[in-house]
Amino acid sequence: QKEVEQNSGPLSVPEGAIASLNCTYSDRGSQSFFWYRQYSGKSPELIMSIYSNGDKEDGRFTAQLNKASQYVSLLIRDSQPSDSATYLCAVRKSGGGSNYKLTFGKGTLLTVNP
Amino acid sequence: NAGVTQTPKFRILKIGQSMTLQCAQDMNHNYMYWYRQDPGMGLKLIYYSVGAGITDKGEVPNGYNVSRSTTEDFPLRLELAAPSQTSVYFCASSRLVRQGSNQPQHFGDGTRLSIL
């Protein structure tokens, strides 16, 4: 099992719809979870972080964390063409000397169609 | 605010040449990281540093070297360039991370490197 898994996509949604991006992770003790957006040819930029079980909302973005099921998701409401990008899930492992390193998934390509 | 600055933005090397990718951050971050990203793939950690004078290997360190003489700078050295090192290289930094904290990593704009 890969450490951080995401559906590679592409995920295609119409403008105004809800885009749902999912991520699963293997280390049950993982502490922190991040969603990065990466436009083609650009660097990753942080859009959401979540630490506790449940939902965290920021504008049109909602991150959902379920540690028991080891998944984290990102919902984008009222999707816009400008949301078209690759979304990277990143997980910070637990404890010891590795709790500052992130493990990234391969990313999900989202296309929002006008 | 400059954040994380990488130079050069683009470079073409011949097989066997060497070069240094520069990375500097002005946020007084303790931790710095080098990643490579191949097409359609996620980010793979090459090396990281938890402070000046302290570096350690990541997932894919072969063919690379790093040093951290100051808090601000974290250069990545390729000694004998090989075609397999053609990639996009990202430098990142973060604050001191305590257990369970949500300190994110901040990325530079990347260096696109081709080895021919």
Interface residues (C-beta under 8 A of the other chain):
Chain A: V4 S8 Q31 S32 F34 K42 S43 P44 E45 L46 S49 I50 Y51 L88 A90 R92 G95 N99 Y100 K101 L102 F104 G105 K106 G107
Chain B: Y31 Y33 G40 M41 G42 L43 L45 Y48 V50 G58 F90 S94 V97 Q99 G100 S101 N102 Q103 P104 Q105 H106 F107 G108 D109 G110
